[in-house]
């Protein structure tokens, strides 16, 4: 579930916060090779203290964690198999309440490499309304007119699933598009021909030929766990004709736990020759919609004609960048573990940080497994109903 900032224009256009981080002292992103569990704990605790960006809103008492677990780790033997397993349990305990929806620990030590720590997923699994991501493509094609385009790119995969895009119309007056993850730019400009290019071109053609009979647009990011931030301009930039302010970002300014930059406005920029779309735009999202998908939801919501239908999103709103972009975020404790964590915070136009909570829908329509088994998509049907009533 990565909201990834890569090198190039997307960093400069969307997150100008780089201007405020250039003076920050180098943080320890890769520790020296620790020789025992005391050194592993110290490296981990220090890098979390320096690199984690939510200390001003997270309720975890990191100093209390140090006081409790430092002596516990000191008693562990780095050469003992059982103690290595215990360390995984302790890392889980220390981080279980962290609000960062991206936060994930993977272990490079061969003995425990099959283990991982993923606090937000563990919490989601315990919630009463939890459900795993569901692919709606086979159901939603039954709602589309016959000229829909469904394409995949086997050379562009996320979690071993190829990028898939579905585009078409519903009753000839609603434009529909869905994508399984955000790596659209990669497929669209690939030198290797792929079906995603056809599906996206079909969608772009529909956007370019909006008529008085076109009643609305439905964008489906349910189950979409994010991807490359370059897709934000490439995709949402097709709906606007001027920069769209949809939130704010904030990163660390120095190595202190509470050293932060000012909040910086975040924008989506229009694509060349794009026109502002005035008809209703409904975005469908669910509890598995994470990271860049949440940015897409919030961008659509910031439009005067934007509506969000579905479930609360995952709550992994902070983008992830390479360490050479920000001097915080992800880090490595050499030869033992690596930590994936957000590089900066994001808050919506209402000045609220939805990290760990998820962004709420305008119209709540919960996941209904019984209806899905019977081939009914109640969330999509509600979106169609809302557009038809406009």
BAMISE-343590 format. One line per 3 residues: number of its first residue (from 0); for each residue x, y, z of C-alpha. Coordinates in pm, whole numbers, plus 50000, padded with zeros to 5 digits. Each point is the difference from the previous one (the first is absolute). Last residue first. Example, Ala and Ser with C-alpha at 12.3 -4.5 7.8 and 13.67 -1.06 7.14 Angstrom:
BAMISE-343590
1) 51367 49894 50714; 49863 49656 50066 $
This chain:
BAMISE-343590
389) 47131 51505 48959; 49775 49702 50072; 50164 49780 49735 $
386) 50341 50071 50150; 49895 49891 50349; 49830 49685 49867 $
383) 50307 49897 49802; 50219 50044 50308; 49752 49798 50207 $
380) 50010 49722 49741; 50380 49998 50015; 49990 49955 50377 $
377) 49725 49737 49977; 50200 49779 49763; 49771 49701 49934 $
374) 50128 49674 49849; 49825 49769 50247; 50325 49928 50183 $
371) 50047 50377 50015; 49661 50046 50167; 50095 49750 50271 $
368) 50344 50155 50049; 49864 50346 50075; 50269 50266 50044 $
365) 49852 50306 50167; 49839 50298 49823; 50077 50326 50179 $
362) 49918 50317 49809; 50234 50294 50048; 50276 49751 50071 $
359) 50250 50024 50287; 50381 50015 49951; 50185 49738 50200 $
356) 50086 49996 50368; 50370 49907 50017; 50097 50320 49820 $
353) 49697 50223 49952; 50177 50324 50097; 49739 50277 50021 $
350) 50055 50355 49876; 49663 49999 49817; 50191 50026 49672 $
347) 50152 49657 50063; 50315 49922 50196; 50308 49814 49886 $
344) 50303 49905 50204; 50346 49937 49861; 50239 49718 49915 $
341) 49761 49725 50108; 50142 49679 50143; 50161 49684 49865 $
338) 50244 49854 50252; 50283 49760 49920; 50137 49726 50223 $
335) 50307 49799 50107; 50310 50026 49784; 50024 50375 50040 $
332) 49717 50177 50180; 49836 50161 49699; 49792 50315 49956 $
329) 49676 50134 49852; 49881 50351 50079; 50236 50289 50066 $
326) 50270 50186 49814; 49772 50057 49702; 50073 49966 49626 $
323) 50322 49800 50043; 49807 49776 50237; 49772 49886 49719 $
320) 49646 50123 50045; 49683 49871 50161; 49684 50211 50011 $
317) 49783 50036 50312; 49635 49900 49953; 50003 49644 50130 $
314) 49654 50000 50162; 49829 49702 49835; 49698 50179 49849 $
311) 49668 50033 50178; 49737 49826 49790; 49807 50069 49680 $
308) 49903 50322 49824; 50206 50318 49960; 49850 50293 49807 $
305) 50177 50267 49792; 49819 50285 49823; 50155 50282 50203 $
302) 50337 49825 49972; 50182 49936 50330; 49836 49657 50020 $
299) 50169 49897 49675; 50340 50092 50144; 49919 49825 50327 $
296) 49905 49679 49820; 50310 50017 49778; 50220 50054 50305 $
293) 49832 49699 50162; 50082 49792 49694; 50360 50124 50033 $
290) 50018 49834 50345; 49720 49755 50053; 49670 49872 49869 $
287) 49958 49675 50194; 49731 50147 50226; 49795 50100 49698 $
284) 49994 50251 49717; 49758 50116 49730; 50054 50349 49857 $
281) 49704 50187 49855; 50056 50289 49761; 49690 50210 49930 $
278) 50014 50209 49678; 50220 50311 49988; 50322 49854 49860 $
275) 50272 50265 49965; 50181 49954 49671; 50340 49843 49943 $
272) 50216 50136 49716; 50322 49899 50180; 49931 49808 50324 $
269) 49883 50201 50296; 50211 50023 50318; 49897 49835 50325 $
266) 50105 50212 50294; 50138 49964 50352; 50034 50310 50219 $
263) 50295 49994 50240; 49967 49963 50379; 50305 50154 50164 $
260) 50299 49768 50045; 50017 49783 50308; 50241 49931 50288 $
257) 49795 49811 50259; 50222 49693 50041; 50314 50200 49940 $
254) 50206 49904 49697; 49912 50300 49786; 49730 50143 49775 $
251) 49770 49696 50008; 49721 49994 49746; 49666 50176 49947 $
248) 49751 49974 49716; 49676 50187 49933; 49669 49935 49826 $
245) 49797 50002 49680; 50107 50313 49812; 49915 49942 49635 $
242) 50221 50175 49744; 49798 50120 49699; 49810 49834 49714 $
239) 49875 49694 50187; 49870 49650 49924; 50296 49858 49804 $
236) 50240 50099 50279; 49831 49737 50214; 50172 49728 49795 $
233) 50344 50120 49886; 50030 50246 50286; 49932 49733 50263 $
230) 50168 49725 49799; 50341 50155 50070; 49934 49908 50363 $
227) 50093 49639 49928; 49798 49730 50173; 49691 49953 50210 $
224) 49815 49708 50156; 49708 49985 49759; 49740 49771 50157 $
221) 49728 50246 49905; 50140 50273 49775; 49694 50041 49776 $
218) 49954 50332 49821; 49640 50067 49891; 49928 50289 49763 $
215) 49676 50191 49945; 49695 50085 49791; 50139 49989 49647 $
212) 49704 50090 49775; 50114 50362 49971; 50319 49864 49845 $
209) 50337 49877 50126; 50224 49905 49709; 50346 50061 50144 $
206) 49918 49805 50315; 49881 49702 49795; 50318 50013 49793 $
203) 50208 50003 50318; 49819 49689 50123; 50059 49811 49675 $
200) 50360 50115 50003; 50032 49859 50351; 49855 49664 49898 $
197) 50223 49977 49691; 50316 50089 50191; 49904 49745 50265 $
194) 49997 49733 49728; 50376 50008 49955; 50257 50104 49740 $
191) 50359 49991 50133; 50149 50348 49971; 49820 50083 50322 $
188) 49848 50348 50015; 49654 49889 50107; 50129 49712 50211 $
185) 50232 50206 50219; 49764 50295 50011; 49720 49780 50131 $
182) 50191 49858 50295; 49722 50075 50244; 49833 49674 50092 $
179) 49702 49784 49896; 49844 50264 49775; 49637 50095 49939 $
176) 49833 50235 49753; 49634 50079 49929; 49835 50269 49787 $
173) 49626 50038 50054; 49762 50081 49711; 50004 49692 49776 $
170) 49804 49789 50250; 50334 49952 50177; 50313 50088 49803 $
167) 50346 49852 49965; 50333 49952 50169; 50165 49712 50185 $
164) 50370 50010 50090; 50214 49714 50130; 50356 50023 50132 $
161) 50132 49646 50033; 49971 49823 50337; 50322 49877 50162 $
158) 49962 50244 50291; 49999 50278 49739; 50076 49913 49638 $
155) 50107 50178 49682; 50132 49755 49741; 49670 49810 50000 $
152) 49818 50315 49889; 49624 49953 50015; 49707 50127 49796 $
149) 49623 50024 50019; 49836 50231 49745; 49623 50055 49998 $
146) 49802 50003 49673; 49723 49777 50134; 49856 50252 50243 $
143) 50110 49952 50358; 49808 49852 50293; 50104 49640 49924 $
140) 50362 50118 49976; 49964 50099 50363; 49970 49644 50125 $
137) 50312 49857 49833; 50205 50311 50083; 49900 50025 50366 $
134) 50322 49863 50148; 49960 49971 50377; 50247 50110 50264 $
131) 49958 49812 50329; 49714 50082 50233; 49988 50159 50345 $
128) 49667 50132 50128; 50041 49892 50364; 50360 50118 50026 $
125) 50264 49750 50111; 50150 49957 49653; 50032 50376 49971 $
122) 50216 50017 50314; 50241 49735 49872; 50015 50179 49666 $
119) 50086 50331 50168; 50275 49840 50210; 50194 49817 49725 $
116) 50290 49806 50153; 50173 49736 49789; 50120 49641 50030 $
113) 50135 49775 49723; 50346 50159 50034; 50028 49877 50360 $
110) 50305 49773 49982; 50134 50167 49686; 50040 50339 50166 $
107) 49852 50244 49752; 49685 50062 50201; 49713 50209 49867 $
104) 49835 50275 50204; 49697 50183 49862; 49844 50341 50058 $
101) 49789 50111 49706; 49692 50081 50208; 50208 50209 50241 $
98) 49793 50013 50319; 50244 49813 50221; 49805 49790 50253 $
95) 50165 49661 49941; 50353 50140 49974; 50163 49890 50324 $
92) 49800 49678 50027; 50085 49891 49646; 50367 50076 50053 $
89) 49980 49793 50318; 49843 49702 49824; 50265 50014 49727 $
86) 50266 50011 50273; 49856 49684 50155; 50062 49812 49674 $
83) 50362 50115 50008; 50021 49890 50362; 49878 49653 49909 $
80) 50271 49964 49735; 50284 50102 50232; 50304 50164 49842 $
77) 49884 50359 50064; 49943 49913 50366; 49723 50201 50167 $
74) 50039 50153 50348; 50092 50344 49867; 49679 49995 49795 $
71) 49792 49991 50320; 50214 50270 50164; 49933 50237 49706 $
68) 49633 49902 49982; 49836 50183 50291; 50195 50327 50016 $
65) 50022 50034 49625; 49628 49938 49952; 49932 50258 50272 $
62) 50203 50251 49798; 49795 49915 49689; 49667 50070 50170 $
59) 49765 49897 49717; 49715 50253 49963; 50095 50099 49645 $
56) 49915 50361 49906; 50329 50186 50062; 50209 49685 49953 $
53) 49858 49940 49653; 50309 50039 49781; 50212 49701 50105 $
50) 50362 50061 49896; 50183 50127 50309; 49841 49809 50290 $
47) 49944 49703 49772; 50367 50009 49903; 50101 50021 50366 $
44) 49773 49715 50110; 50119 49771 49719; 50370 50072 50051 $
41) 49972 49961 50378; 49800 49678 49969; 50248 49846 49756 $
38) 50292 50109 50222; 49844 49833 50302; 49916 49697 49789 $
35) 50364 49935 49915; 50263 50075 49735; 49832 50286 49817 $
32) 50138 50080 49651; 49990 50379 49982; 49657 50143 49937 $
29) 49850 50087 49663; 49770 50304 49997; 50184 50190 50274 $
26) 49888 50356 49943; 50204 50249 49799; 49956 50353 50135 $
23) 49704 50189 49858; 50079 50296 49780; 49835 49865 49684 $
20) 49681 49916 50185; 49812 50328 49945; 50042 50025 49625 $
17) 49915 49632 49973; 49652 50095 50120; 49918 50076 49638 $
14) 49801 49677 50002; 49766 49981 49703; 50186 50167 49716 $
11) 50359 49937 50100; 49960 49639 50104; 49775 49923 49703 $
8) 50247 50154 49755; 50283 49758 50059; 50104 49736 50249 $
5) 49736 49778 50155; 49747 50072 50270; 49817 49685 50100 $
2) 49662 49967 50172; 50062 49638 50091; 49751 49745 50115 $
